[in-house]
Amino acid sequence: MPSNSPLMIHIVPGKCDFCGCCVGVCPEDAIELMESSISIIEERCTNCRKCVWACPWEVIEFHREGVADLPKSVSAINSVQGTTK
């Protein structure tokens, strides 16, 4: 059951290769992975950190102070656009 604590899991923009390792270990099914985007479903996430430990590229981070001011999703299109400007 999801907790009432603030979201503390963050996906670092531009690093994800969309391999899906994090999705497979999430007990709450709180990670949405599409072909070229990934996001945390805040309502489901319990901050268990299993996705952080499972990510082979260190794309997912745990922030004790919360992630309210950080982006909630990452897409390949946004990452490419962000690096070409």
N, C-alpha and C positions, 0 to 999 in steps of 0.2 A: 504494500500500500504506500503511495507517495506521501512524503512528509510535507509539513507546512513551512519548512525552512526555505530561505531563498535559494535560487539556483546558484550553484558554485562551479558548474562544469562549463568549460569554454572550448570551442573549436577554433584553433588558430587559423585565420584566413590565409589562403594561398599555400598551405602545406599538405592538405588532405589529398590522397590519391584515390579515394573512394573505394578502398579495398573491402570494407565491410566487417573487419575484425571486431570493431566496437559493437556493431549491431548484434552479433552472435552471442556476446556475453551479457548484454543488458537484460537484467531480470524483469524490468518493468516495460520493455518494448518502448523506450523513451527516445530512441534515435531513429530519425527518418532519413533514409538514404535513397536518393534517386540516382539516375544515371550520372548526373554531374552536379549534384548538390547534397548537402548533409545538414541536418539541424537537430537540436535537442528539443524534445517536446517537454516544456517546462512543467506542465501539469502532471506529468508522469514520473519525471526524474526524482530519484530519492538521494542523489549525491553519493551513491555507494562507491564510486570511483573504479568500478570494474572496467569501464570503457577506457579510463586513463591508463590503467595497467596493461590492457590488451593492445593498445595502439602501437604498432611497430615503428611509427614515424614520429612519435611524441607530438601529435597534432592536438590531442585533447588534454586540457590542463584543468587542474583543480585550484580554485581561488577561494581561500577562506573568507575573504571580504565580500564575496559575491561577484556576480557578473552583470549587474543591471546596466552598466554603461558600456558593455562590450557587445559586438554583433551576435545575434542569435543563430544565424545560419551562414553557410558558406556555399558558394556555387562556383563551378569552374569558369563560367562566363564572367562573374564579378571579379574573380581572381585575375583573369587575363586582362580585363579592362583596367583594373587597378594598377597593373604593372606596365601598361603601355603609355600611360599619360605622363 
